[in-house]
Amino acid sequence: QVMRLVKENWNPEWLEDKSPDSKYLMSFQFLVTNQDPATALQLERMIEKENFEKALNHLDQLIQLHPYQRMWLDLRSKIYYQLGETIKFQTDYIKSRSLKNEFLGVIEVTAFGL
């Protein structure tokens, strides 16, 4: 059903600056309720308070659960940059940029109240 909805509602604007003649990957994530250890807002607050270890622990879990979500890689690279961990920063940054070029998008399907 999800793929049918994507096809029915397709909009070429979703490509943004990507070539319409290329092939791209899409990721489908099926979640039951909110299983994420922390939300993006909570993580931003941890980073602002320089609670880097706690934020990194949550981000490691999120990246393991959602390996194609660039947002988590971007946040983790931000922490590594602030900590001066250049190689880890560059690794996450490069992976995030690569995902941006390879992926058209991530479609999340969440079931609530189960």
N, CA, C and O atoms as a Tinker XYZ file with bonds, in Angstrom:
   456  protein
     1  N      0.812000   -1.192000    0.000000    73     2
     2  CA     0.000000    0.000000    0.000000    64     1     3
     3  C      0.859000    1.261000    0.000000    63     2     4     5
     4  O      0.514000    2.247000   -0.651000    81     3
     5  N      1.958000    1.236000    0.714000    73     3     6
     6  CA     2.815000    2.407000    0.795000    64     5     7
     7  C      3.381000    2.736000   -0.585000    63     6     8     9
     8  O      3.385000    3.897000   -0.996000    81     7
     9  N      3.853000    1.730000   -1.290000    73     7    10
    10  CA     4.415000    1.975000   -2.619000    64     9    11
    11  C      3.342000    2.490000   -3.567000    63    10    12    13
    12  O      3.612000    3.368000   -4.387000    81    11
    13  N      2.141000    1.963000   -3.467000    73    11    14
    14  CA     1.032000    2.433000   -4.296000    64    13    15
    15  C      0.771000    3.918000   -4.024000    63    14    16    17
    16  O      0.577000    4.694000   -4.960000    81    15
    17  N      0.767000    4.312000   -2.754000    73    15    18
    18  CA     0.539000    5.711000   -2.401000    64    17    19
    19  C      1.648000    6.618000   -2.942000    63    18    20    21
    20  O      1.384000    7.734000   -3.390000    81    19
    21  N      2.879000    6.132000   -2.895000    73    19    22
    22  CA     3.990000    6.922000   -3.432000    64    21    23
    23  C      3.795000    7.132000   -4.930000    63    22    24    25
    24  O      3.954000    8.246000   -5.429000    81    23
    25  N      3.450000    6.066000   -5.645000    73    23    26
    26  CA     3.249000    6.179000   -7.092000    64    25    27
    27  C      2.081000    7.107000   -7.421000    63    26    28    29
    28  O      2.183000    7.940000   -8.322000    81    27
    29  N      0.979000    6.964000   -6.696000    73    27    30
    30  CA    -0.205000    7.779000   -6.963000    64    29    31
    31  C      0.026000    9.259000   -6.675000    63    30    32    33
    32  O     -0.552000   10.120000   -7.337000    81    31
    33  N      0.864000    9.551000   -5.698000    73    31    34
    34  CA     1.071000   10.932000   -5.279000    64    33    35
    35  C      2.401000   11.513000   -5.756000    63    34    36    37
    36  O      2.830000   12.566000   -5.285000    81    35
    37  N      3.047000   10.824000   -6.688000    73    35    38
    38  CA     4.366000   11.247000   -7.145000    64    37    39
    39  C      4.343000   12.693000   -7.633000    63    38    40    41
    40  O      3.417000   13.133000   -8.315000    81    39
    41  N      5.395000   13.409000   -7.257000    73    39    42
    42  CA     5.543000   14.796000   -7.671000    64    41    43
    43  C      6.998000   14.997000   -8.097000    63    42    44    45
    44  O      7.904000   14.789000   -7.290000    81    43
    45  N      7.241000   15.398000   -9.355000    73    43    46
    46  CA     8.629000   15.582000   -9.825000    64    45    47
    47  C      9.435000   16.566000   -8.974000    63    46    48    49
    48  O     10.665000   16.519000   -8.986000    81    47
    49  N      8.772000   17.447000   -8.243000    73    47    50
    50  CA     9.485000   18.387000   -7.383000    64    49    51
    51  C     10.247000   17.666000   -6.271000    63    50    52    53
    52  O     11.175000   18.232000   -5.693000    81    51
    53  N      9.869000   16.431000   -5.969000    73    51    54
    54  CA    10.564000   15.663000   -4.936000    64    53    55
    55  C     12.025000   15.441000   -5.314000    63    54    56    57
    56  O     12.866000   15.214000   -4.444000    81    55
    57  N     12.323000   15.505000   -6.595000    73    55    58
    58  CA    13.701000   15.297000   -7.045000    64    57    59
    59  C     14.604000   16.459000   -6.669000    63    58    60    61
    60  O     15.825000   16.306000   -6.633000    81    59
    61  N     14.021000   17.620000   -6.388000    73    59    62
    62  CA    14.768000   18.836000   -6.075000    64    61    63
    63  C     15.795000   19.081000   -7.172000    63    62    64    65
    64  O     15.409000   19.313000   -8.317000    81    63
    65  N     17.082000   19.038000   -6.867000    73    63    66
    66  CA    18.114000   19.318000   -7.866000    64    65    67
    67  C     18.698000   18.049000   -8.489000    63    66    68    69
    68  O     19.731000   18.107000   -9.157000    81    67
    69  N     18.049000   16.914000   -8.278000    73    67    70
    70  CA    18.552000   15.642000   -8.808000    64    69    71
    71  C     18.086000   15.448000  -10.261000    63    70    72    73
    72  O     17.045000   15.964000  -10.669000    81    71
    73  N     18.863000   14.712000  -11.007000    73    71    74
    74  CA    18.545000   14.438000  -12.397000    64    73    75
    75  C     17.365000   13.463000  -12.497000    63    74    76    77
    76  O     17.358000   12.442000  -11.809000    81    75
    77  N     16.370000   13.759000  -13.339000    73    75    78
    78  CA    15.241000   12.831000  -13.505000    64    77    79
    79  C     15.621000   11.573000  -14.288000    63    78    80    81
    80  O     14.846000   10.618000  -14.339000    81    79
    81  N     16.800000   11.569000  -14.892000    73    79    82
    82  CA    17.234000   10.425000  -15.693000    64    81    83
    83  C     18.059000    9.418000  -14.898000    63    82    84    85
    84  O     18.510000    8.416000  -15.454000    81    83
    85  N     18.259000    9.665000  -13.622000    73    83    86
    86  CA    19.063000    8.767000  -12.792000    64    85    87
    87  C     18.177000    7.882000  -11.939000    63    86    88    89
    88  O     16.981000    8.129000  -11.788000    81    87
    89  N     18.787000    6.849000  -11.388000    73    87    90
    90  CA    18.081000    5.964000  -10.462000    64    89    91
    91  C     18.503000    6.314000   -9.048000    63    90    92    93
    92  O     19.666000    6.628000   -8.793000    81    91
    93  N     17.541000    6.258000   -8.126000    73    91    94
    94  CA    17.794000    6.600000   -6.732000    64    93    95
    95  C     17.216000    5.526000   -5.820000    63    94    96    97
    96  O     16.324000    4.772000   -6.206000    81    95
    97  N     17.736000    5.476000   -4.621000    73    95    98
    98  CA    17.261000    4.541000   -3.612000    64    97    99
    99  C     16.215000    5.213000   -2.737000    63    98   100   101
   100  O     16.245000    6.428000   -2.539000    81    99
   101  N     15.293000    4.417000   -2.215000    73    99   102
   102  CA    14.334000    4.881000   -1.211000    64   101   103
   103  C     14.383000    3.876000   -0.072000    63   102   104   105
   104  O     14.593000    2.682000   -0.283000    81   103
   105  N     14.190000    4.370000    1.110000    73   103   106
   106  CA    14.171000    3.517000    2.289000    64   105   107
   107  C     12.784000    3.577000    2.903000    63   106   108   109
   108  O     12.214000    4.655000    3.069000    81   107
   109  N     12.250000    2.427000    3.234000    73   107   110
   110  CA    10.967000    2.347000    3.911000    64   109   111
   111  C     11.211000    1.866000    5.329000    63   110   112   113
   112  O     11.804000    0.807000    5.539000    81   111
   113  N     10.755000    2.640000    6.299000    73   111   114
   114  CA    10.921000    2.266000    7.694000    64   113   115
   115  C      9.546000    2.056000    8.304000    63   114   116   117
   116  O      8.690000    2.939000    8.250000    81   115
   117  N      9.342000    0.888000    8.881000    73   115   118
   118  CA     8.070000    0.564000    9.505000    64   117   119
   119  C      8.285000    0.485000   11.012000    63   118   120   121
   120  O      9.021000   -0.373000   11.498000    81   119
   121  N      7.645000    1.375000   11.740000    73   119   122
   122  CA     7.813000    1.462000   13.185000    64   121   123
   123  C      6.487000    1.231000   13.880000    63   122   124   125
   124  O      5.434000    1.621000   13.375000    81   123
   125  N      6.542000    0.598000   15.031000    73   123   126
   126  CA     5.376000    0.455000   15.886000    64   125   127
   127  C      5.584000    1.404000   17.047000    63   126   128   129
   128  O      6.498000    1.214000   17.849000    81   127
   129  N      4.746000    2.426000   17.146000    73   127   130
   130  CA     4.877000    3.536000   18.095000    64   129   131
   131  C      6.229000    4.205000   17.929000    63   130   132   133
   132  O      6.943000    3.925000   16.966000    81   131
   133  N      6.579000    5.053000   18.820000    73   131   134
   134  CA     7.855000    5.762000   18.713000    64   133   135
   135  C      8.906000    4.988000   19.497000    63   134   136   137
   136  O      8.972000    5.078000   20.723000    81   135
   137  N      9.722000    4.230000   18.783000    73   135   138
   138  CA    10.739000    3.400000   19.427000    64   137   139
   139  C     12.087000    4.108000   19.529000    63   138   140   141
   140  O     13.037000    3.552000   20.079000    81   139
   141  N     12.177000    5.323000   19.008000    73   139   142
   142  CA    13.445000    6.031000   19.027000    64   141   143
   143  C     13.852000    6.369000   20.457000    63   142   144   145
   144  O     13.017000    6.818000   21.242000    81   143
   145  N     15.124000    6.160000   20.809000    73   143   146
   146  CA    15.594000    6.468000   22.160000    64   145   147
   147  C     15.468000    7.945000   22.520000    63   146   148   149
   148  O     15.303000    8.278000   23.693000    81   147
   149  N     15.543000    8.823000   21.543000    73   147   150
   150  CA    15.432000   10.259000   21.817000    64   149   151
   151  C     14.966000   10.955000   20.541000    63   150   152   153
   152  O     15.204000   10.470000   19.435000    81   151
   153  N     14.313000   12.075000   20.704000    73   151   154
   154  CA    13.882000   12.841000   19.549000    64   153   155
   155  C     14.982000   13.814000   19.144000    63   154   156   157
   156  O     15.923000   14.053000   19.900000    81   155
   157  N     14.854000   14.366000   17.957000    73   155   158
   158  CA    15.845000   15.330000   17.466000    64   157   159
   159  C     15.935000   16.540000   18.395000    63   158   160   161
   160  O     17.025000   17.045000   18.661000    81   159
   161  N     14.794000   16.997000   18.884000    73   159   162
   162  CA    14.794000   18.154000   19.783000    64   161   163
   163  C     15.534000   17.839000   21.083000    63   162   164   165
   164  O     16.314000   18.659000   21.569000    81   163
   165  N     15.293000   16.660000   21.643000    73   163   166
   166  CA    15.994000   16.258000   22.863000    64   165   167
   167  C     17.501000   16.180000   22.619000    63   166   168   169
   168  O     18.297000   16.580000   23.468000    81   167
   169  N     17.879000   15.666000   21.464000    73   167   170
   170  CA    19.301000   15.555000   21.139000    64   169   171
   171  C     19.938000   16.928000   20.969000    63   170   172   173
   172  O     21.060000   17.151000   21.423000    81   171
   173  N     19.240000   17.839000   20.326000    73   171   174
   174  CA    19.765000   19.203000   20.179000    64   173   175
   175  C     19.996000   19.840000   21.553000    63   174   176   177
   176  O     20.990000   20.535000   21.764000    81   175
   177  N     19.078000   19.596000   22.474000    73   175   178
   178  CA    19.234000   20.139000   23.831000    64   177   179
   179  C     20.448000   19.530000   24.534000    63   178   180   181
   180  O     21.189000   20.233000   25.221000    81   179
   181  N     20.648000   18.216000   24.359000    73   179   182
   182  CA    21.818000   17.570000   24.955000    64   181   183
   183  C     23.096000   18.194000   24.410000    63   182   184   185
   184  O     24.047000   18.428000   25.155000    81   183
   185  N     23.113000   18.460000   23.114000    73   183   186
   186  CA    24.292000   19.040000   22.477000    64   185   187
   187  C     24.525000   20.461000   22.997000    63   186   188   189
   188  O     25.654000   20.837000   23.312000    81   187
   189  N     23.448000   21.243000   23.084000    73   187   190
   190  CA    23.564000   22.611000   23.606000    64   189   191
   191  C     24.135000   22.623000   25.026000    63   190   192   193
   192  O     24.917000   23.507000   25.376000    81   191
   193  N     23.740000   21.635000   25.846000    73   191   194
   194  CA    24.215000   21.541000   27.226000    64   193   195
   195  C     25.564000   20.820000   27.315000    63   194   196   197
   196  O     26.089000   20.576000   28.401000    81   195
   197  N     26.114000   20.483000   26.126000    73   195   198
   198  CA    27.391000   19.780000   26.021000    64   197   199
   199  C     27.380000   18.431000   26.736000    63   198   200   201
   200  O     28.395000   17.991000   27.275000    81   199
   201  N     26.225000   17.789000   26.732000    73   199   202
   202  CA    26.096000   16.431000   27.255000    64   201   203
   203  C     26.361000   15.476000   26.087000    63   202   204   205
   204  O     25.483000   14.728000   25.657000    81   203
   205  N     27.599000   15.528000   25.590000    73   203   206
   206  CA    27.956000   14.830000   24.361000    64   205   207
   207  C     27.907000   13.314000   24.477000    63   206   208   209
   208  O     27.472000   12.633000   23.549000    81   207
   209  N     28.352000   12.783000   25.611000    73   207   210
   210  CA    28.386000   11.321000   25.764000    64   209   211
   211  C     26.979000   10.733000   25.681000    63   210   212   213
   212  O     26.757000    9.734000   24.997000    81   211
   213  N     26.046000   11.348000   26.372000    73   211   214
   214  CA    24.658000   10.865000   26.348000    64   213   215
   215  C     24.070000   10.996000   24.943000    63   214   216   217
   216  O     23.408000   10.079000   24.456000    81   215
   217  N     24.314000   12.139000   24.292000    73   215   218
   218  CA    23.814000   12.345000   22.934000    64   217   219
   219  C     24.416000   11.329000   21.966000    63   218   220   221
   220  O     23.709000   10.788000   21.115000    81   219
   221  N     25.717000   11.067000   22.092000    73   219   222
   222  CA    26.363000   10.086000   21.218000    64   221   223
   223  C     25.791000    8.692000   21.412000    63   222   224   225
   224  O     25.610000    7.957000   20.441000    81   223
   225  N     25.503000    8.319000   22.655000    73   223   226
   226  CA    24.896000    7.010000   22.905000    64   225   227
   227  C     23.545000    6.884000   22.198000    63   226   228   229
   228  O     23.259000    5.870000   21.561000    81   227
   229  N     22.720000    7.927000   22.318000    73   227   230
   230  CA    21.417000    7.911000   21.649000    64   229   231
   231  C     21.585000    7.891000   20.124000    63   230   232   233
   232  O     20.888000    7.152000   19.428000    81   231
   233  N     22.500000    8.693000   19.620000    73   231   234
   234  CA    22.703000    8.754000   18.173000    64   233   235
   235  C     23.228000    7.438000   17.620000    63   234   236   237
   236  O     22.834000    7.026000   16.530000    81   235
   237  N     24.109000    6.776000   18.356000    73   235   238
   238  CA    24.588000    5.457000   17.911000    64   237   239
   239  C     23.421000    4.485000   17.770000    63   238   240   241
   240  O     23.355000    3.721000   16.807000    81   239
   241  N     22.502000    4.517000   18.733000    73   239   242
   242  CA    21.314000    3.649000   18.666000    64   241   243
   243  C     20.428000    4.024000   17.480000    63   242   244   245
   244  O     19.954000    3.156000   16.746000    81   243
   245  N     20.212000    5.321000   17.303000    73   243   246
   246  CA    19.359000    5.779000   16.207000    64   245   247
   247  C     19.946000    5.420000   14.846000    63   246   248   249
   248  O     19.219000    5.010000   13.941000    81   247
   249  N     21.244000    5.573000   14.704000    73   247   250
   250  CA    21.891000    5.246000   13.437000    64   249   251
   251  C     21.821000    3.757000   13.165000    63   250   252   253
   252  O     21.685000    3.329000   12.019000    81   251
   253  N     21.914000    2.972000   14.225000    73   251   254
   254  CA    21.774000    1.523000   14.045000    64   253   255
   255  C     20.342000    1.169000   13.628000    63   254   256   257
   256  O     20.146000    0.305000   12.772000    81   255
   257  N     19.341000    1.828000   14.225000    73   255   258
   258  CA    17.936000    1.583000   13.869000    64   257   259
   259  C     17.574000    2.150000   12.504000    63   258   260   261
   260  O     16.790000    1.551000   11.767000    81   259
   261  N     18.149000    3.315000   12.161000    73   259   262
   262  CA    17.790000    4.042000   10.942000    64   261   263
   263  C     19.051000    4.433000   10.172000    63   262   264   265
   264  O     19.419000    5.607000   10.149000    81   263
   265  N     19.710000    3.470000    9.545000    73   263   266
   266  CA    20.997000    3.759000    8.902000    64   265   267
   267  C     20.912000    4.718000    7.715000    63   266   268   269
   268  O     21.941000    5.225000    7.269000    81   267
   269  N     19.717000    4.979000    7.195000    73   267   270
   270  CA    19.592000    5.857000    6.040000    64   269   271
   271  C     19.043000    7.233000    6.391000    63   270   272   273
   272  O     18.731000    8.017000    5.496000    81   271
   273  N     18.922000    7.536000    7.673000    73   271   274
   274  CA    18.460000    8.849000    8.117000    64   273   275
   275  C     19.668000    9.769000    8.273000    63   274   276   277
   276  O     20.421000    9.667000    9.242000    81   275
   277  N     19.838000   10.660000    7.313000    73   275   278
   278  CA    20.977000   11.573000    7.333000    64   277   279
   279  C     20.983000   12.465000    8.565000    63   278   280   281
   280  O     22.045000   12.840000    9.060000    81   279
   281  N     19.808000   12.801000    9.055000    73   279   282
   282  CA    19.700000   13.719000   10.191000    64   281   283
   283  C     20.533000   13.242000   11.380000    63   282   284   285
   284  O     21.186000   14.049000   12.042000    81   283
   285  N     20.514000   11.926000   11.654000    73   283   286
   286  CA    21.262000   11.406000   12.806000    64   285   287
   287  C     22.758000   11.471000   12.557000    63   286   288   289
   288  O     23.521000   11.780000   13.472000    81   287
   289  N     23.193000   11.185000   11.330000    73   287   290
   290  CA    24.612000   11.304000   10.992000    64   289   291
   291  C     25.073000   12.755000   11.090000    63   290   292   293
   292  O     26.175000   13.032000   11.564000    81   291
   293  N     24.234000   13.670000   10.646000    73   291   294
   294  CA    24.584000   15.091000   10.715000    64   293   295
   295  C     24.753000   15.557000   12.159000    63   294   296   297
   296  O     25.689000   16.290000   12.479000    81   295
   297  N     23.839000   15.124000   13.023000    73   295   298
   298  CA    23.957000   15.509000   14.437000    64   297   299
   299  C     25.202000   14.914000   15.077000    63   298   300   301
   300  O     25.904000   15.584000   15.834000    81   299
   301  N     25.471000   13.642000   14.764000    73   299   302
   302  CA    26.645000   13.004000   15.359000    64   301   303
   303  C     27.928000   13.657000   14.847000    63   302   304   305
   304  O     28.884000   13.835000   15.603000    81   303
   305  N     27.947000   14.014000   13.557000    73   303   306
   306  CA    29.146000   14.670000   13.033000    64   305   307
   307  C     29.346000   16.034000   13.698000    63   306   308   309
   308  O     30.480000   16.459000   13.916000    81   307
   309  N     28.258000   16.710000   14.016000    73   307   310
   310  CA    28.336000   18.001000   14.718000    64   309   311
   311  C     29.020000   17.842000   16.083000    63   310   312   313
   312  O     29.832000   18.676000   16.485000    81   311
   313  N     28.678000   16.759000   16.783000    73   311   314
   314  CA    29.299000   16.494000   18.089000    64   313   315
   315  C     30.783000   16.176000   17.908000    63   314   316   317
   316  O     31.633000   16.715000   18.617000    81   315
   317  N     31.084000   15.298000   16.957000    73   315   318
   318  CA    32.484000   14.941000   16.729000    64   317   319
   319  C     33.311000   16.180000   16.366000    63   318   320   321
   320  O     34.463000   16.301000   16.784000    81   319
   321  N     32.732000   17.088000   15.598000    73   319   322
   322  CA    33.425000   18.328000   15.238000    64   321   323
   323  C     33.723000   19.154000   16.491000    63   322   324   325
   324  O     34.830000   19.664000   16.664000    81   323
   325  N     32.708000   19.278000   17.367000    73   323   326
   326  CA    32.894000   20.050000   18.596000    64   325   327
   327  C     33.907000   19.403000   19.534000    63   326   328   329
   328  O     34.581000   20.093000   20.298000    81   327
   329  N     34.012000   18.083000   19.476000    73   327   330
   330  CA    34.972000   17.361000   20.316000    64   329   331
   331  C     36.366000   17.316000   19.685000    63   330   332   333
   332  O     37.318000   16.845000   20.308000    81   331
   333  N     36.480000   17.801000   18.468000    73   331   334
   334  CA    37.778000   17.788000   17.791000    64   333   335
   335  C     38.158000   16.428000   17.234000    63   334   336   337
   336  O     39.327000   16.189000   16.929000    81   335
   337  N     37.188000   15.532000   17.096000    73   335   338
   338  CA    37.452000   14.195000   16.550000    64   337   339
   339  C     37.268000   14.255000   15.031000    63   338   340   341
   340  O     36.227000   13.872000   14.496000    81   339
   341  N     38.299000   14.741000   14.365000    73   339   342
   342  CA    38.243000   15.062000   12.948000    64   341   343
   343  C     37.908000   13.865000   12.068000    63   342   344   345
   344  O     37.075000   13.984000   11.169000    81   343
   345  N     38.522000   12.737000   12.298000    73   343   346
   346  CA    38.295000   11.565000   11.443000    64   345   347
   347  C     36.849000   11.087000   11.570000    63   346   348   349
   348  O     36.211000   10.785000   10.562000    81   347
   349  N     36.324000   11.014000   12.800000    73   347   350
   350  CA    34.934000   10.594000   12.989000    64   349   351
   351  C     33.975000   11.613000   12.383000    63   350   352   353
   352  O     32.970000   11.241000   11.776000    81   351
   353  N     34.288000   12.907000   12.547000    73   351   354
   354  CA    33.475000   13.958000   11.936000    64   353   355
   355  C     33.426000   13.781000   10.427000    63   354   356   357
   356  O     32.352000   13.790000    9.827000    81   355
   357  N     34.603000   13.618000    9.813000    73   355   358
   358  CA    34.672000   13.491000    8.362000    64   357   359
   359  C     33.960000   12.233000    7.868000    63   358   360   361
   360  O     33.300000   12.262000    6.829000    81   359
   361  N     34.088000   11.139000    8.602000    73   359   362
   362  CA    33.437000    9.888000    8.212000    64   361   363
   363  C     31.923000   10.062000    8.162000    63   362   364   365
   364  O     31.288000    9.692000    7.174000    81   363
   365  N     31.340000   10.624000    9.223000    73   363   366
   366  CA    29.882000   10.831000    9.244000    64   365   367
   367  C     29.451000   11.856000    8.208000    63   366   368   369
   368  O     28.420000   11.692000    7.555000    81   367
   369  N     30.241000   12.915000    8.057000    73   367   370
   370  CA    29.908000   13.968000    7.097000    64   369   371
   371  C     29.896000   13.415000    5.677000    63   370   372   373
   372  O     28.968000   13.681000    4.912000    81   371
   373  N     30.907000   12.658000    5.329000    73   371   374
   374  CA    30.999000   12.087000    3.978000    64   373   375
   375  C     29.873000   11.090000    3.746000    63   374   376   377
   376  O     29.273000   11.074000    2.671000    81   375
   377  N     29.582000   10.264000    4.734000    73   375   378
   378  CA    28.494000    9.293000    4.583000    64   377   379
   379  C     27.156000   10.008000    4.402000    63   378   380   381
   380  O     26.343000    9.597000    3.575000    81   379
   381  N     26.924000   11.067000    5.163000    73   379   382
   382  CA    25.693000   11.829000    5.050000    64   381   383
   383  C     25.544000   12.440000    3.659000    63   382   384   385
   384  O     24.470000   12.376000    3.060000    81   383
   385  N     26.622000   13.032000    3.146000    73   383   386
   386  CA    26.572000   13.636000    1.807000    64   385   387
   387  C     26.347000   12.565000    0.740000    63   386   388   389
   388  O     25.634000   12.800000   -0.236000    81   387
   389  N     26.945000   11.410000    0.920000    73   387   390
   390  CA    26.757000   10.311000   -0.019000    64   389   391
   391  C     25.295000    9.866000   -0.033000    63   390   392   393
   392  O     24.724000    9.632000   -1.098000    81   391
   393  N     24.694000    9.751000    1.151000    73   391   394
   394  CA    23.285000    9.379000    1.229000    64   393   395
   395  C     22.401000   10.421000    0.556000    63   394   396   397
   396  O     21.406000   10.081000   -0.084000    81   395
   397  N     22.766000   11.681000    0.701000    73   395   398
   398  CA    21.985000   12.750000    0.075000    64   397   399
   399  C     21.948000   12.567000   -1.439000    63   398   400   401
   400  O     20.912000   12.781000   -2.068000    81   399
   401  N     23.070000   12.174000   -2.020000    73   399   402
   402  CA    23.142000   11.994000   -3.466000    64   401   403
   403  C     22.497000   10.701000   -3.943000    63   402   404   405
   404  O     21.937000   10.659000   -5.039000    81   403
   405  N     22.568000    9.639000   -3.131000    73   403   406
   406  CA    22.063000    8.333000   -3.540000    64   405   407
   407  C     20.573000    8.163000   -3.289000    63   406   408   409
   408  O     19.897000    7.447000   -4.028000    81   407
   409  N     20.061000    8.811000   -2.258000    73   407   410
   410  CA    18.697000    8.560000   -1.831000    64   409   411
   411  C     17.747000    9.641000   -2.288000    63   410   412   413
   412  O     18.053000   10.833000   -2.247000    81   411
   413  N     16.588000    9.192000   -2.724000    73   411   414
   414  CA    15.521000   10.121000   -3.036000    64   413   415
   415  C     14.807000   10.503000   -1.747000    63   414   416   417
   416  O     14.392000   11.648000   -1.570000    81   415
   417  N     14.669000    9.532000   -0.849000    73   415   418
   418  CA    14.019000    9.841000    0.411000    64   417   419
   419  C     13.825000    8.629000    1.288000    63   418   420   421
   420  O     14.074000    7.492000    0.886000    81   419
   421  N     13.381000    8.897000    2.482000    73   419   422
   422  CA    13.058000    7.865000    3.454000    64   421   423
   423  C     11.566000    8.004000    3.757000    63   422   424   425
   424  O     11.092000    9.080000    4.121000    81   423
   425  N     10.852000    6.919000    3.602000    73   423   426
   426  CA     9.423000    6.924000    3.887000    64   425   427
   427  C      9.207000    6.171000    5.188000    63   426   428   429
   428  O      9.563000    4.998000    5.306000    81   427
   429  N      8.627000    6.850000    6.156000    73   427   430
   430  CA     8.372000    6.243000    7.456000    64   429   431
   431  C      6.899000    5.925000    7.598000    63   430   432   433
   432  O      6.036000    6.765000    7.346000    81   431
   433  N      6.628000    4.697000    8.007000    73   431   434
   434  CA     5.265000    4.272000    8.291000    64   433   435
   435  C      5.240000    3.907000    9.764000    63   434   436   437
   436  O      5.925000    2.980000   10.195000    81   435
   437  N      4.443000    4.644000   10.539000    73   435   438
   438  CA     4.404000    4.450000   11.979000    64   437   439
   439  C      3.007000    4.028000   12.399000    63   438   440   441
   440  O      2.017000    4.650000   12.014000    81   439
   441  N      2.936000    2.963000   13.194000    73   439   442
   442  CA     1.658000    2.506000   13.743000    64   441   443
   443  C      1.595000    2.942000   15.196000    63   442   444   445
   444  O      2.523000    2.682000   15.961000    81   443
   445  N      0.519000    3.596000   15.584000    73   443   446
   446  CA     0.362000    4.072000   16.942000    64   445   447
   447  C     -0.679000    3.227000   17.669000    63   446   448   449
   448  O     -1.632000    2.732000   17.067000    81   447
   449  N     -0.476000    3.074000   18.970000    73   447   450
   450  CA    -1.466000    2.431000   19.834000    64   449   451
   451  C     -1.525000    0.930000   19.768000    63   450   452   453
   452  O     -2.543000    0.337000   20.127000    81   451
   453  N     -0.458000    0.294000   19.318000    73   451   454
   454  CA    -0.446000   -1.166000   19.286000    64   453   455
   455  C      0.123000   -1.739000   20.543000    63   454   456
   456  O      0.207000   -2.959000   20.684000    81   455
